[in-house]
Amino acid sequence: MPSTAAASDARRATQNGRDEVTELSRALRSLSARPSNDSRANADRRALFRRVNALVTSGVDCASLFPDVVVNAHASDPGCKKMIYGFITRHARRNGELAILTVNALQKDSGDRDSTIRGLAIRSLASLGVKDLLEYSVTAVERGLDDDEAYPRATAAMGALKIYDVDAKTVRESEILEKLRKMLVSDTEEVVVGNCLIVLKEIDGAESLATKPIVYALINRIKSFSEWNQVLILDLVARYKIENADETFDIMNALESRLAVPNSAIVLGTVKVFLTATLEMPDIHQQVLERIKAPLFTLANSGMAETSYAVWAHLRLLVRRAPVLFATDYKSFYFRMSDSSAVKNLKLAMLVAVADAQNTYDIVTEITEYATDTDECIAAASVRAVGDIALKAADELEGIVDRLLQYFDLDIEHVTAETVLAVADIVRKRPAHATQCVEAMKNIDLYDVQEPSARATLIWFYGEYGEHIPMAPYFVEPVLTNMVNESDPKVRAQLLTCAMKLFFKRPPETQAMLGAALAACVRDANQEVRDLANTYYRLLQKDVCAAERVVNSRDDSPIYTFKETMAEDKVFDKVFAEFNTLSVLYGRPAETFIDPEAAARRRARTIQDEDEIDDVKRDEEEKEQQDMGGASLLDHADMIDFGDEEKASTPTSRSGSAADLLSLLEIDVPPQASTTSTLALDPAPALDPASFQSKWTSASLVASGLQATLRSVSVSGATQITAHLTSKGIATMASGGPPDAMKFFFYAVDASVRDIFLVEAMVDARARGSTFTIKCDGRGSNFVAFQRLFADALASVP
């Protein structure tokens, strides 16, 4: 069998590896007695160590070779030393006892005459990662920082950070940091200064280094540093608080040459310095933007695709900040044959930003050509761009809306879908164009659009402007008949709302349609759709006139700013403050994608009291849970105000009897549970696993995404939770998992109507949070009440 053959091959490979390890052990032992300066022996050692590294890379356990490698550590060849030290540090991290065998050899080599070997030994001592041997590592690093050669000093500087990651207190109590701070300003070798900057930035923080002596010392020597170190220096300069205008000009003059280098990171770092330094000087800030355009356009149109994208992303940020300054350069944002899809998307965003009264028609004419792009995403984005330009254009530029509506004539499905979405925003923001837009859309059938969000928007048009679209009820009716085939719940919810709106505008044509919609939606698998259907039903039952006012409440006043735009503006300000970082490429602040736990671990090393760390973390968790776990949607009161109760109960001349109206709809809605009834669970429910699985699959009532916060901080396992819920009448079908990812399946039985409630719950005891899904097999009279009961029971686990 194949599996047997594979297992046999694996055993054979393992045995071959063991045989080779034995052979290498004998060979290394035989070489250990050879002199350190024997060139032939060193060549043999290099060959053997290459084989050892190959075995380690392939996953063979070579720990037994450790003593044989150590006894060859006297070899004077740097190549041998590097491979020996790599093997030693790899295995010493896993076994502290083995590391002890290497300390003497490494200490001896840290004083070798060869500076390369000294540096390698210092790096290896600092990389051992064994807390009990830190005193040897600290001594080696301190001696390395005083070395006459650059390589040992640079290696020792980086070694300080490695020791800091093992034990911060040891580094802070030694003289290492003080030496590094002096070397940052006074050392003559740029590679050493660069490493000192890296280490001190990690340990002390960049803000503490942004002082005049350090910044000036680094700026004066910036041309002699490596490209990476230049980027670090520019980031430090950008954090420096400039005292006056003269200092601003001095710094910009000193860094002017950095705008002409071919490295994009250096250019962007310099741009950040210039922009940050002139924020309080509007006139100079504008001149800086004019100055940096040329080098940025040069970089964006040359180099690799990845580099080009990074530069274009920063240009997009600058264009959004000062669109007027880039308005005359709009042709620079036209597509090129070599542009990637990502760059094209950025260029479309910039074309929208720079569009004004003088160039709008040229830009729209160019973008219109992109709608037939073979890339559907780019074609859709170009339509969206024209829509965005139409939204920001002045009312007199009506030709832009005409251009947008012409996309319907292309009869391309994804173009039509995106055009529908764009037109919807125009109608909402500029109601004056509603007649023109509705006229262009009145013959678009729902079957012409397949994208869910576009279908939902088109349905919204049918309902919102049904009085102007003769075929609206007939476009919607066949889809309503087959509502179960609509996979997207937003589309189903919009179909129900559309039926409600059309019912009040064209009752004879849509009466049966509304009945069918309500009948289907009150039994929908999605909770939001069910809630919406029940709300509409109760609204009609309460007061038909009020229902019409609520459903058909269109406001024809123009909208000047969408809420989404205001949210984007807040994000933009944060992203601009993080110029020349990944935030610009992602288009969102660093706080949204950086692991907070990793940042907390680094911050924790600066706090001496571990108890204080735990207190701070606990406070932050409690605050977050309070913010997220406040009032539940289940606790919200009815948000529809019908005015005086007695008046609402009296039928008006227009509405007639609400009961009569509902009877015409010919629907059977499950009876509403009495608000005064109480839920009582069977104290000893019985359900076998097969029945649980069957009912879980077939249950029609579902509530998903529910949350509860555990009040207790001492929950340690699944048994504690299951025992508590059992006392509440909630039995456990299955449970398991570690404390931070426990999974449960519960069930309970309504003692009065015998409905069966099924629950799937995920609990993180450490974060004191849980999410769960509840299903009901039955009429669901107390479905909402059980959701509250379960959430309370889970939260109250002792």
Legacy VTK file of the C-alpha trace (Angstrom):
# vtk DataFile Version 3.0
C-alpha trace
ASCII
DATASET POLYDATA
POINTS 798 float
0.000 0.000 0.000
1.217 3.579 -0.634
1.034 4.526 3.050
3.172 1.531 4.005
5.740 2.432 1.354
5.854 6.045 2.562
6.356 4.915 6.154
9.119 2.596 5.048
10.848 5.425 3.154
10.560 7.671 6.222
12.154 5.016 8.455
14.920 4.475 5.918
15.603 8.229 5.716
15.690 8.479 9.520
18.120 5.576 9.761
20.318 7.097 7.051
20.329 10.362 8.985
21.388 8.614 12.162
24.155 6.789 10.319
25.418 10.055 8.871
25.357 11.707 12.310
27.477 8.842 13.674
29.899 9.197 10.779
30.158 12.974 11.295
30.801 12.466 15.001
33.785 10.213 14.297
35.147 12.620 11.676
34.829 15.676 13.935
36.517 13.843 16.823
39.422 12.935 14.596
39.845 16.579 13.556
39.653 17.966 17.083
43.327 17.154 17.730
44.534 18.955 14.615
46.095 22.435 15.086
43.862 25.504 14.813
45.943 26.987 11.985
46.133 23.813 9.889
44.642 24.948 6.590
43.911 21.401 5.420
42.133 20.572 8.689
40.119 23.782 8.498
39.042 22.908 4.960
37.910 19.474 6.175
36.057 21.096 9.079
34.237 23.451 6.706
33.102 20.502 4.606
31.889 18.607 7.688
30.061 21.599 9.114
28.280 22.129 5.813
27.008 18.549 6.058
25.949 19.164 9.670
24.022 22.288 8.640
22.378 20.358 5.816
21.190 17.690 8.262
19.879 20.310 10.702
18.021 22.036 7.879
16.418 18.751 6.800
15.134 18.149 10.334
17.594 15.510 11.556
18.323 15.650 15.303
22.010 16.550 15.586
22.099 17.389 19.284
24.431 14.438 19.901
27.089 16.229 17.824
27.228 19.159 20.253
30.334 17.985 22.190
32.121 17.104 18.942
31.404 20.569 17.527
32.556 22.323 20.697
35.937 20.537 20.739
36.555 21.919 17.236
35.828 25.474 18.332
39.580 26.212 18.485
39.731 26.386 14.672
41.063 29.772 13.569
39.234 29.867 10.240
36.398 32.503 10.335
34.197 30.369 8.102
34.462 27.441 10.503
33.863 29.734 13.453
30.674 31.114 11.939
29.208 27.653 11.329
30.302 26.407 14.760
28.763 29.367 16.550
25.542 29.027 14.571
25.215 25.393 15.630
26.083 26.197 19.251
23.559 29.029 19.672
20.799 27.019 17.977
21.099 24.120 20.427
22.059 26.174 23.491
18.692 27.985 23.422
16.948 24.619 23.710
19.212 23.130 26.356
20.822 25.431 28.921
23.079 22.653 30.168
24.726 22.353 26.758
25.323 26.110 26.712
27.590 25.835 29.752
29.998 23.715 27.702
30.524 26.558 25.226
31.061 29.517 27.560
34.803 29.065 28.008
35.432 28.710 24.282
33.306 31.744 23.452
34.916 33.859 26.161
38.334 32.959 24.848
37.358 33.813 21.266
35.876 37.140 22.341
39.479 38.202 22.991
40.940 36.735 19.782
43.372 38.755 17.695
41.079 38.509 14.647
38.350 41.167 14.889
35.942 39.015 12.862
36.267 36.129 15.306
35.874 38.521 18.245
32.669 39.858 16.775
31.311 36.365 16.048
32.044 35.240 19.610
30.347 38.301 21.114
27.309 37.771 18.921
27.117 34.106 19.938
27.456 34.852 23.655
24.689 37.452 23.430
22.491 35.026 21.475
22.637 32.125 23.940
19.376 33.268 25.531
20.120 31.461 28.820
19.310 33.631 31.813
21.815 31.880 34.109
24.667 32.773 31.740
23.795 36.440 31.244
26.755 37.619 33.352
29.125 36.176 30.751
27.123 37.770 27.926
27.103 41.180 29.641
30.850 41.056 30.233
31.501 40.174 26.592
29.221 42.944 25.326
30.771 45.570 27.603
34.242 44.567 26.447
33.077 44.564 22.830
31.751 48.112 23.097
35.295 49.251 23.991
36.925 47.320 21.130
39.231 49.189 18.744
37.670 47.651 15.636
34.242 48.576 14.222
32.831 45.069 13.703
33.085 43.919 17.357
31.610 47.251 18.526
28.707 47.029 16.105
28.057 43.401 17.058
28.233 44.209 20.772
25.691 47.013 20.309
23.179 44.614 18.766
24.027 42.039 21.432
22.818 44.480 24.075
19.312 44.293 22.602
19.408 40.485 22.589
20.292 40.470 26.281
17.601 43.074 26.934
14.999 40.760 25.444
16.030 38.050 27.923
16.332 40.259 31.029
15.787 44.015 30.762
16.781 44.643 34.363
20.260 43.230 33.823
20.934 45.622 30.950
19.579 48.645 32.790
21.724 47.938 35.844
24.908 47.613 33.766
26.883 50.330 31.976
25.820 49.145 28.547
23.117 51.747 27.872
25.319 54.639 29.011
28.078 53.510 26.665
25.619 53.190 23.783
24.329 56.730 24.323
27.862 58.120 24.208
28.773 56.077 21.129
25.655 57.310 19.304
27.188 60.772 19.144
30.924 60.183 19.365
31.751 56.943 17.533
33.591 57.424 14.256
32.167 54.373 12.463
28.740 54.787 10.845
27.840 51.096 11.138
28.397 51.279 14.910
26.350 54.466 15.240
23.564 52.902 13.190
23.381 49.862 15.462
23.438 52.081 18.556
20.501 54.022 17.121
18.532 50.814 16.489
19.127 49.492 19.994
18.433 52.733 21.842
15.308 53.346 19.773
13.968 49.969 20.882
14.944 50.359 24.532
14.617 54.074 25.286
12.086 54.964 22.594
12.551 57.253 19.613
11.116 60.282 21.412
13.877 60.223 24.033
16.538 60.313 21.281
15.025 63.266 19.395
17.255 65.872 21.059
19.243 68.632 19.399
22.765 67.187 20.043
21.843 63.755 18.692
19.781 65.017 15.749
22.411 67.530 14.628
25.237 65.012 14.992
23.388 62.494 12.813
22.248 65.015 10.175
25.808 66.265 9.668
26.980 62.723 8.843
23.873 61.367 7.152
25.442 60.972 3.700
28.021 58.496 5.020
25.464 56.139 6.565
23.953 53.119 4.842
20.555 53.566 3.208
18.766 51.717 6.003
20.429 53.810 8.689
19.589 56.982 6.768
15.912 55.981 6.936
16.193 55.521 10.710
17.881 58.894 11.106
15.204 60.640 9.027
12.481 59.053 11.157
14.255 60.394 14.252
14.570 63.875 12.750
10.836 63.872 11.936
10.142 63.395 15.662
12.390 66.285 16.686
10.553 69.367 17.951
11.995 72.274 15.979
12.398 75.470 17.983
12.063 78.201 15.345
11.840 78.973 11.621
15.594 79.397 11.192
16.179 75.901 12.516
13.534 74.592 10.133
15.345 76.047 7.133
18.714 74.790 8.393
17.426 71.227 8.667
15.700 71.316 5.282
18.823 72.709 3.608
20.948 69.986 5.173
18.584 67.270 3.932
17.782 68.757 0.518
20.164 66.357 -1.241
18.258 63.339 0.124
15.361 64.125 -2.246
17.568 63.306 -5.225
18.673 59.799 -4.196
17.201 56.776 -6.031
16.081 55.050 -2.814
12.332 55.544 -2.275
12.510 55.006 1.502
15.032 57.822 1.887
13.014 60.174 -0.316
9.790 59.460 1.564
11.586 59.841 4.894
12.880 63.237 3.794
9.413 64.246 2.613
8.054 63.363 6.035
10.675 65.554 7.714
9.843 68.505 5.450
6.083 68.146 5.897
6.305 67.732 9.660
8.703 70.644 10.066
6.455 73.069 8.167
3.045 72.160 9.565
2.909 75.441 11.490
4.076 77.440 8.442
1.268 77.219 5.837
3.041 79.177 3.099
6.239 77.149 3.412
4.238 73.949 3.702
2.637 74.674 0.327
6.052 75.356 -1.219
7.294 72.043 0.186
4.415 70.212 -1.486
5.329 71.873 -4.776
8.990 70.928 -4.288
8.425 67.252 -3.546
6.105 66.561 -6.500
8.860 66.081 -9.068
10.985 63.521 -7.144
7.899 61.575 -6.118
6.542 61.376 -9.678
9.992 60.240 -10.855
10.123 57.467 -8.277
6.527 56.419 -8.910
7.123 55.918 -12.632
10.375 53.981 -12.251
11.600 50.967 -10.363
9.832 47.789 -9.342
6.057 47.458 -9.154
6.144 47.135 -5.353
8.179 50.319 -4.942
5.957 52.121 -7.416
2.853 51.175 -5.462
4.332 52.431 -2.178
5.157 55.814 -3.723
1.761 56.136 -5.396
0.093 55.344 -2.065
1.954 58.245 -0.450
1.087 60.486 -3.398
-2.570 59.608 -2.912
-2.269 60.788 0.689
-0.668 64.072 -0.386
-3.219 64.594 -3.167
-6.038 64.213 -0.711
-4.358 66.676 1.648
-3.796 69.347 -1.026
-5.816 68.489 -4.172
-5.579 72.015 -5.552
-1.775 71.815 -5.799
-2.024 68.624 -7.871
-4.978 69.694 -10.036
-2.743 70.778 -12.928
-0.923 67.428 -12.830
-4.061 65.358 -13.403
-2.664 63.793 -16.571
0.102 62.228 -14.477
-2.630 60.074 -12.931
-3.844 58.588 -16.215
-3.306 54.845 -16.623
-0.134 53.469 -18.177
0.235 50.080 -19.806
2.693 48.963 -17.130
0.465 49.904 -14.194
-0.701 47.112 -11.913
-4.332 46.869 -10.817
-3.409 48.190 -7.377
-1.746 51.283 -8.869
-4.735 51.857 -11.158
-7.038 51.933 -8.145
-4.814 54.531 -6.496
-4.775 56.646 -9.652
-8.555 56.578 -9.886
-8.779 57.837 -6.304
-6.379 60.681 -7.135
-8.273 61.624 -10.291
-11.432 61.943 -8.208
-9.609 64.085 -5.653
-8.120 66.572 -8.172
-11.253 66.981 -10.309
-12.373 70.623 -10.425
-14.325 72.946 -12.702
-11.443 73.210 -15.168
-10.448 69.585 -15.590
-13.527 67.550 -14.642
-14.738 66.892 -18.189
-11.256 65.823 -19.351
-10.924 63.479 -16.370
-14.382 61.954 -16.826
-13.754 61.460 -20.543
-10.558 59.563 -19.708
-12.133 57.472 -16.947
-15.072 56.558 -19.184
-12.657 54.626 -21.395
-11.644 52.472 -18.427
-15.182 51.067 -17.997
-14.495 48.473 -20.708
-11.254 47.301 -19.069
-10.803 43.525 -19.140
-10.255 43.611 -15.388
-13.775 43.710 -13.931
-12.552 45.248 -10.674
-10.937 48.167 -12.514
-14.004 48.623 -14.719
-16.238 48.766 -11.644
-13.824 51.131 -9.893
-13.876 53.493 -12.886
-17.672 53.654 -12.743
-17.457 54.318 -9.023
-14.936 57.091 -9.705
-17.285 58.858 -12.125
-20.023 58.571 -9.512
-17.765 60.105 -6.875
-16.889 62.986 -9.220
-20.586 63.545 -9.880
-21.208 63.672 -6.117
-18.576 66.371 -5.576
-19.245 68.319 -8.799
-21.196 71.573 -8.725
-24.857 71.450 -9.733
-24.127 73.152 -13.056
-21.965 70.225 -14.187
-24.975 68.103 -15.100
-23.116 66.492 -17.949
-21.249 64.342 -15.425
-24.456 62.632 -14.344
-25.338 62.104 -18.012
-21.977 60.402 -18.552
-22.627 58.135 -15.609
-26.102 57.142 -16.815
-24.663 56.257 -20.233
-22.976 53.255 -18.599
-26.377 51.535 -18.623
-26.178 51.480 -22.424
-23.063 49.281 -22.336
-25.187 46.357 -21.090
-22.251 44.890 -19.135
-23.469 43.210 -15.941
-20.715 44.343 -13.541
-20.766 47.869 -15.022
-24.537 48.067 -14.647
-24.313 46.859 -11.044
-21.731 49.455 -10.073
-23.664 52.192 -11.893
-26.778 51.367 -9.870
-24.800 51.812 -6.658
-23.314 55.104 -7.834
-26.678 56.487 -8.971
-28.216 55.640 -5.601
-25.663 57.839 -3.831
-26.314 60.676 -6.283
-30.057 60.494 -5.719
-29.538 60.539 -1.950
-27.116 63.458 -1.985
-28.621 65.456 -4.866
-32.386 64.791 -5.010
-32.660 67.305 -7.852
-31.259 64.599 -10.170
-33.754 61.960 -8.999
-36.129 62.367 -11.954
-33.293 62.075 -14.482
-31.821 59.026 -12.760
-35.127 57.210 -12.238
-36.047 57.766 -15.897
-32.780 56.086 -16.938
-33.359 53.139 -14.601
-37.053 52.472 -15.025
-36.521 49.646 -17.537
-33.756 47.802 -15.671
-35.023 44.389 -14.622
-33.835 42.827 -11.366
-32.610 39.804 -13.314
-30.121 42.067 -15.135
-28.155 42.521 -11.890
-26.644 39.648 -9.898
-24.296 41.342 -7.409
-26.091 41.292 -4.005
-25.454 44.891 -2.940
-26.482 46.173 -6.378
-29.627 44.033 -6.303
-30.529 45.419 -2.888
-29.990 48.979 -4.167
-32.089 48.393 -7.280
-34.882 46.998 -5.119
-34.601 50.118 -2.967
-35.158 52.205 -6.118
-38.287 50.180 -6.976
-39.737 50.882 -3.557
-38.539 54.455 -3.080
-39.644 55.649 -6.539
-42.268 53.028 -7.319
-44.787 55.705 -8.309
-42.481 56.722 -11.201
-41.460 53.207 -12.318
-44.478 51.557 -13.982
-42.966 48.084 -13.975
-41.690 48.174 -10.371
-44.217 45.718 -8.878
-43.771 43.341 -11.802
-39.958 43.399 -11.516
-40.200 42.538 -7.831
-43.064 40.027 -7.837
-41.277 37.016 -9.431
-38.315 37.503 -7.098
-40.621 37.679 -4.073
-42.266 34.452 -5.172
-38.874 32.718 -5.054
-37.495 34.578 -2.047
-36.057 31.365 -0.600
-33.585 31.350 -3.504
-32.149 34.713 -2.440
-29.018 33.837 -0.471
-28.216 37.326 0.799
-30.310 38.407 3.828
-29.871 42.099 2.947
-31.590 41.488 -0.380
-34.452 39.645 1.344
-34.852 42.471 3.861
-34.889 45.041 1.066
-37.505 43.014 -0.837
-39.753 43.125 2.237
-39.262 46.878 2.642
-39.922 47.417 -1.057
-43.175 45.458 -0.799
-44.225 47.649 2.131
-43.461 50.878 0.259
-45.211 49.758 -2.924
-48.232 48.623 -0.911
-48.886 52.180 0.237
-48.211 53.634 -3.229
-49.966 51.039 -5.405
-52.182 48.898 -3.125
-54.204 46.948 -5.719
-51.084 45.654 -7.468
-49.066 44.797 -4.382
-51.522 43.572 -1.741
-50.873 39.886 -2.416
-47.170 40.627 -2.837
-46.889 42.137 0.661
-48.738 39.182 2.156
-46.352 36.740 0.530
-43.354 38.787 1.649
-44.448 38.942 5.284
-45.362 35.245 5.309
-41.914 34.283 4.039
-39.902 36.710 6.161
-41.469 35.953 9.546
-40.058 32.434 9.122
-36.732 33.503 7.616
-33.568 31.841 8.928
-31.920 35.227 9.466
-32.852 36.952 12.709
-32.651 40.494 11.302
-35.061 39.645 8.507
-37.465 38.038 10.985
-37.261 41.039 13.298
-37.963 43.393 10.398
-40.980 41.343 9.297
-42.395 41.238 12.831
-41.835 44.993 13.193
-43.730 45.721 9.969
-46.517 43.360 10.947
-46.982 44.929 14.381
-46.696 48.386 12.842
-49.558 47.604 10.462
-51.510 46.020 13.271
-51.082 49.095 15.481
-51.768 51.959 13.089
-51.725 51.838 9.288
-51.255 55.588 8.940
-48.284 55.501 11.256
-46.913 52.599 9.244
-47.106 54.635 6.059
-45.369 57.600 7.690
-42.561 55.376 8.936
-42.036 53.396 5.731
-42.495 56.179 3.158
-40.525 58.882 4.930
-38.368 60.129 2.072
-36.638 63.433 2.683
-35.906 65.377 -0.504
-33.529 67.830 1.130
-29.932 67.480 -0.146
-27.260 65.697 1.868
-24.001 67.592 2.036
-21.780 65.049 3.748
-22.160 61.315 4.187
-21.315 59.818 7.560
-18.801 57.503 5.858
-16.924 60.527 4.534
-16.655 62.033 8.000
-15.286 58.750 9.338
-12.745 58.624 6.502
-11.582 62.151 7.340
-10.785 61.112 10.914
-8.824 58.102 9.673
-6.996 60.271 7.142
-5.653 62.576 9.850
-4.259 59.616 11.773
-2.711 58.068 8.679
-1.045 61.326 7.649
0.594 61.506 11.076
2.101 58.061 10.308
3.581 59.075 6.945
6.233 56.704 5.527
4.873 53.675 7.373
2.673 50.721 6.465
-0.320 52.765 7.595
-0.224 54.662 4.298
-0.221 51.451 2.261
-3.040 49.910 4.277
-4.973 53.167 4.426
-5.626 52.842 8.160
-3.840 53.710 11.406
-1.235 51.361 12.867
-3.398 50.732 15.919
-5.800 48.753 13.722
-3.286 46.171 12.460
-0.423 46.015 14.984
-0.724 43.196 17.515
-1.476 44.942 20.828
-0.013 42.041 22.814
3.349 42.400 21.066
3.396 46.122 21.817
2.420 45.412 25.417
5.296 42.958 25.824
7.792 45.573 24.675
6.251 48.249 26.931
6.239 45.857 29.856
10.032 45.761 29.938
10.112 49.429 30.860
7.921 48.860 33.910
9.737 47.508 36.927
6.790 46.293 38.967
5.224 43.174 37.438
2.131 43.584 39.618
1.641 47.017 38.102
1.717 45.468 34.641
-1.013 43.015 35.580
-3.128 45.802 37.104
-2.836 47.966 33.991
-3.713 45.073 31.714
-6.678 44.082 33.892
-7.991 47.666 33.913
-7.734 47.860 30.127
-9.609 44.570 29.698
-12.370 45.648 32.068
-12.773 48.982 30.269
-12.934 47.251 26.877
-15.530 44.798 28.113
-17.602 47.636 29.571
-17.471 49.444 26.232
-18.421 46.343 24.222
-20.687 44.594 26.630
-23.129 47.339 27.493
-26.827 47.299 26.752
-27.987 44.446 24.549
-30.262 44.965 21.589
-32.695 42.734 23.422
-32.998 45.369 26.158
-34.011 48.198 23.825
-37.537 49.510 24.211
-39.840 50.036 21.238
-38.395 52.957 19.268
-41.602 53.810 17.384
-43.771 56.422 19.076
-47.452 56.275 18.064
-48.469 59.186 20.230
-51.442 58.846 22.533
-52.367 55.190 23.075
-56.115 55.767 23.007
-55.950 57.723 19.748
-53.800 55.070 18.132
-56.323 52.372 18.988
-59.135 54.241 17.228
-59.283 53.515 13.462
-59.060 56.608 11.274
-61.284 57.291 8.290
-58.419 56.542 5.940
-57.055 53.421 7.496
-60.243 51.669 8.478
-59.801 48.650 10.721
-56.239 47.454 11.067
-57.539 43.931 11.635
-59.506 44.077 8.385
-56.453 45.237 6.476
-54.291 42.457 7.861
-56.929 39.883 7.059
-56.689 40.869 3.407
-53.004 39.974 3.377
-53.860 36.280 3.912
-50.808 35.486 6.029
-50.370 33.336 9.084
-48.013 35.038 11.514
-46.935 33.126 14.635
-48.747 34.581 17.628
-46.804 37.138 19.616
-45.726 35.952 23.033
-47.282 37.776 25.934
-44.915 40.303 27.394
-45.955 39.246 30.873
-45.272 35.509 30.418
-42.294 33.953 32.134
-40.009 31.215 30.833
-39.672 28.050 32.897
-37.187 25.380 31.854
-37.516 21.660 32.432
-35.064 20.915 35.289
-34.150 17.515 33.781
-34.253 17.785 29.970
-33.492 14.694 27.899
-32.046 14.648 24.385
-29.783 12.138 22.652
-26.865 13.224 20.361
-28.557 12.050 17.152
-31.698 14.066 17.901
-29.570 17.099 18.819
-27.792 16.933 15.447
-31.053 16.505 13.541
-32.829 19.358 15.311
-29.764 21.630 14.986
-29.838 21.164 11.209
-33.583 21.608 10.786
-34.276 24.388 13.337
-36.050 27.356 11.709
-35.445 29.987 14.397
-31.827 31.081 14.705
-30.100 33.838 16.695
-26.383 34.093 15.965
-23.553 36.395 17.000
-24.851 36.823 20.557
-22.374 37.780 23.282
-22.005 37.620 27.041
-19.271 38.757 29.414
-18.260 36.519 32.313
-18.271 38.468 35.552
-15.994 36.024 37.373
-12.223 36.075 36.880
-11.749 32.607 38.367
-13.319 30.454 35.646
-10.711 27.784 34.961
-12.397 25.040 32.972
-15.448 23.603 31.240
-16.678 21.681 34.295
-17.223 24.888 36.235
-19.442 26.289 33.469
-21.446 23.128 32.786
-22.189 22.590 36.479
-23.535 26.129 36.855
-25.719 25.948 33.732
-27.088 22.543 34.785
-28.422 24.189 37.931
-30.297 26.622 35.669
-31.992 23.854 33.666
-29.516 23.991 30.749
-27.963 20.591 30.018
-24.646 19.922 28.260
-24.425 17.766 25.139
-20.649 18.158 24.625
-17.787 20.341 25.851
-14.014 20.673 25.597
-11.024 22.808 24.677
-8.415 24.896 26.551
-9.534 27.713 28.893
-9.031 30.380 26.211
-11.016 28.489 23.538
-13.646 26.307 25.208
-16.496 25.049 23.047
-19.879 23.822 24.311
-23.138 22.419 22.979
-26.082 22.952 25.354
-29.806 22.208 25.211
-32.860 23.108 27.246
-36.604 22.451 27.100
-39.392 24.974 27.651
-41.480 23.353 30.391
-44.756 24.940 29.193
-44.791 24.523 25.384
-41.974 21.916 25.127
-39.896 23.969 22.662
-36.300 22.728 22.534
-33.504 25.313 22.640
-30.100 24.355 21.198
-26.946 26.357 21.889
-23.400 26.405 20.462
-21.085 28.548 22.618
-17.413 29.605 22.472
-15.949 30.834 25.779
-12.595 32.510 26.415
-12.141 32.342 30.186
-8.986 34.444 30.128
-10.636 37.324 28.276
-13.918 36.663 30.119
-15.852 36.789 26.862
-18.172 34.457 24.998
-20.109 34.275 21.739
-22.980 31.904 21.102
-25.658 30.836 18.636
-29.108 29.743 19.773
-31.606 27.755 17.706
-35.163 26.778 18.557
-37.051 23.666 17.495
-40.672 24.670 17.937
-42.905 27.750 17.799
-40.404 29.985 19.597
-42.881 31.631 21.948
-40.132 32.222 24.509
-37.166 32.330 22.101
-36.101 35.867 23.030
-36.673 35.189 26.722
-34.361 32.175 26.549
-31.661 34.278 24.890
-31.736 36.617 27.879
-31.826 33.724 30.345
-28.852 31.963 28.761
-26.774 35.165 28.549
-27.462 35.907 32.222
-26.683 32.341 33.268
-23.383 32.320 31.386
-22.390 35.717 32.733
-23.075 34.646 36.314
-20.801 31.582 36.326
-19.054 31.783 39.722
LINES 1 799
798 0 1 2 3 4 5 6 7 8 9 10 11 12 13 14 15 16 17 18 19 20 21 22 23 24 25 26 27 28 29 30 31 32 33 34 35 36 37 38 39 40 41 42 43 44 45 46 47 48 49 50 51 52 53 54 55 56 57 58 59 60 61 62 63 64 65 66 67 68 69 70 71 72 73 74 75 76 77 78 79 80 81 82 83 84 85 86 87 88 89 90 91 92 93 94 95 96 97 98 99 100 101 102 103 104 105 106 107 108 109 110 111 112 113 114 115 116 117 118 119 120 121 122 123 124 125 126 127 128 129 130 131 132 133 134 135 136 137 138 139 140 141 142 143 144 145 146 147 148 149 150 151 152 153 154 155 156 157 158 159 160 161 162 163 164 165 166 167 168 169 170 171 172 173 174 175 176 177 178 179 180 181 182 183 184 185 186 187 188 189 190 191 192 193 194 195 196 197 198 199 200 201 202 203 204 205 206 207 208 209 210 211 212 213 214 215 216 217 218 219 220 221 222 223 224 225 226 227 228 229 230 231 232 233 234 235 236 237 238 239 240 241 242 243 244 245 246 247 248 249 250 251 252 253 254 255 256 257 258 259 260 261 262 263 264 265 266 267 268 269 270 271 272 273 274 275 276 277 278 279 280 281 282 283 284 285 286 287 288 289 290 291 292 293 294 295 296 297 298 299 300 301 302 303 304 305 306 307 308 309 310 311 312 313 314 315 316 317 318 319 320 321 322 323 324 325 326 327 328 329 330 331 332 333 334 335 336 337 338 339 340 341 342 343 344 345 346 347 348 349 350 351 352 353 354 355 356 357 358 359 360 361 362 363 364 365 366 367 368 369 370 371 372 373 374 375 376 377 378 379 380 381 382 383 384 385 386 387 388 389 390 391 392 393 394 395 396 397 398 399 400 401 402 403 404 405 406 407 408 409 410 411 412 413 414 415 416 417 418 419 420 421 422 423 424 425 426 427 428 429 430 431 432 433 434 435 436 437 438 439 440 441 442 443 444 445 446 447 448 449 450 451 452 453 454 455 456 457 458 459 460 461 462 463 464 465 466 467 468 469 470 471 472 473 474 475 476 477 478 479 480 481 482 483 484 485 486 487 488 489 490 491 492 493 494 495 496 497 498 499 500 501 502 503 504 505 506 507 508 509 510 511 512 513 514 515 516 517 518 519 520 521 522 523 524 525 526 527 528 529 530 531 532 533 534 535 536 537 538 539 540 541 542 543 544 545 546 547 548 549 550 551 552 553 554 555 556 557 558 559 560 561 562 563 564 565 566 567 568 569 570 571 572 573 574 575 576 577 578 579 580 581 582 583 584 585 586 587 588 589 590 591 592 593 594 595 596 597 598 599 600 601 602 603 604 605 606 607 608 609 610 611 612 613 614 615 616 617 618 619 620 621 622 623 624 625 626 627 628 629 630 631 632 633 634 635 636 637 638 639 640 641 642 643 644 645 646 647 648 649 650 651 652 653 654 655 656 657 658 659 660 661 662 663 664 665 666 667 668 669 670 671 672 673 674 675 676 677 678 679 680 681 682 683 684 685 686 687 688 689 690 691 692 693 694 695 696 697 698 699 700 701 702 703 704 705 706 707 708 709 710 711 712 713 714 715 716 717 718 719 720 721 722 723 724 725 726 727 728 729 730 731 732 733 734 735 736 737 738 739 740 741 742 743 744 745 746 747 748 749 750 751 752 753 754 755 756 757 758 759 760 761 762 763 764 765 766 767 768 769 770 771 772 773 774 775 776 777 778 779 780 781 782 783 784 785 786 787 788 789 790 791 792 793 794 795 796 797
